[in-house]
Amino acid sequence: MRLAALGTFVLALAVGVAPAGAQPAGQPPARGARAIGTISAASPGAVVVTGRDGQAVTVKTTAATKIIGRTKGTVAQIAVGDAVRVVADEGQDGSLTAAAVEDVAASVGRPMRGRGGPQQTRNGKTLVSGTVAQVRGGAVSITAADGSATTVAVPETAKIARITALAAGSLAVGARVMVQGTPNQDGSVNALVVMVAGPRPH
């Protein structure tokens, strides 16, 4: 099973680590343990995540565990305090218009860890990441980690992926998940963040 690149990115920012290769489920977890797979068993405070290789790892959850998921979002849902990553087109006048937005709701509780102001990507797009400081008339003002501010127009045509906090009940049998947490000596993982990708495809 492979989660979407967005899921990997969001999980990485949520726990403040780089999106490196994931720890296969079932192997002894290292510091900053990860598990990727499908929930094969669930009970209060713990789920069993089974990877593609058939190996399983017990994932323990608490009230402090962040459970997050991705849905299709709208411009109207972008709010002050959200963390965003925007891929934008630059006009001849220097203005930026979003083509795609990753919107992490403030309820997730973690800031976007950007490197600074706008950056050019290989395909000529401009990448802006940071925290939403203002939303006005379809335009979003984004404050980057270095304190710089950038305004980006977000039209209704922009593709918006919204990441929000989910209830513990989302960790049900059949759900595909990526887990980031800390390891225990018995091979289990104490979950810090669980990214729910949706049900297992048939």
ChimeraX attribute file (.defattr): number of C-alpha atoms within 10 A of each C-alpha:
attribute: neighborCount
match mode: 1-to-1
recipient: residues
	/A:1	13
	/A:2	13
	/A:3	16
	/A:4	9
	/A:5	10
	/A:6	13
	/A:7	20
	/A:8	19
	/A:9	15
	/A:10	22
	/A:11	25
	/A:12	17
	/A:13	18
	/A:14	23
	/A:15	16
	/A:16	13
	/A:17	13
	/A:18	11
	/A:19	14
	/A:20	9
	/A:21	8
	/A:22	14
	/A:23	18
	/A:24	20
	/A:25	27
	/A:26	19
	/A:27	15
	/A:28	17
	/A:29	22
	/A:30	14
	/A:31	10
	/A:32	16
	/A:33	24
	/A:34	27
	/A:35	29
	/A:36	26
	/A:37	28
	/A:38	29
	/A:39	24
	/A:40	17
	/A:41	16
	/A:42	17
	/A:43	11
	/A:44	11
	/A:45	11
	/A:46	18
	/A:47	20
	/A:48	22
	/A:49	28
	/A:50	23
	/A:51	21
	/A:52	13
	/A:53	11
	/A:54	11
	/A:55	13
	/A:56	24
	/A:57	26
	/A:58	22
	/A:59	27
	/A:60	20
	/A:61	22
	/A:62	13
	/A:63	8
	/A:64	9
	/A:65	16
	/A:66	26
	/A:67	24
	/A:68	26
	/A:69	22
	/A:70	21
	/A:71	13
	/A:72	11
	/A:73	17
	/A:74	18
	/A:75	19
	/A:76	11
	/A:77	12
	/A:78	25
	/A:79	19
	/A:80	16
	/A:81	20
	/A:82	25
	/A:83	29
	/A:84	29
	/A:85	22
	/A:86	26
	/A:87	25
	/A:88	24
	/A:89	19
	/A:90	15
	/A:91	9
	/A:92	7
	/A:93	6
	/A:94	8
	/A:95	13
	/A:96	24
	/A:97	20
	/A:98	26
	/A:99	19
	/A:100	19
	/A:101	24
	/A:102	24
	/A:103	29
	/A:104	30
	/A:105	22
	/A:106	19
	/A:107	14
	/A:108	19
	/A:109	15
	/A:110	17
	/A:111	20
	/A:112	22
	/A:113	19
	/A:114	19
	/A:115	13
	/A:116	16
	/A:117	19
	/A:118	21
	/A:119	14
	/A:120	12
	/A:121	10
	/A:122	7
	/A:123	6
	/A:124	11
	/A:125	18
	/A:126	20
	/A:127	19
	/A:128	28
	/A:129	25
	/A:130	29
	/A:131	28
	/A:132	25
	/A:133	18
	/A:134	15
	/A:135	19
	/A:136	8
	/A:137	9
	/A:138	13
	/A:139	17
	/A:140	23
	/A:141	18
	/A:142	28
	/A:143	24
	/A:144	24
	/A:145	17
	/A:146	11
	/A:147	12
	/A:148	12
	/A:149	19
	/A:150	19
	/A:151	18
	/A:152	22
	/A:153	20
	/A:154	26
	/A:155	16
	/A:156	13
	/A:157	11
	/A:158	19
	/A:159	19
	/A:160	22
	/A:161	18
	/A:162	20
	/A:163	27
	/A:164	19
	/A:165	18
	/A:166	18
	/A:167	10
	/A:168	17
	/A:169	9
	/A:170	13
	/A:171	26
	/A:172	18
	/A:173	17
	/A:174	17
	/A:175	18
	/A:176	25
	/A:177	29
	/A:178	23
	/A:179	26
	/A:180	28
	/A:181	24
	/A:182	18
	/A:183	19
	/A:184	16
	/A:185	8
	/A:186	10
	/A:187	17
	/A:188	24
	/A:189	26
	/A:190	22
	/A:191	25
	/A:192	22
	/A:193	22
	/A:194	27
	/A:195	27
	/A:196	23
	/A:197	20
	/A:198	18
	/A:199	14
	/A:200	14
	/A:201	8
	/A:202	3
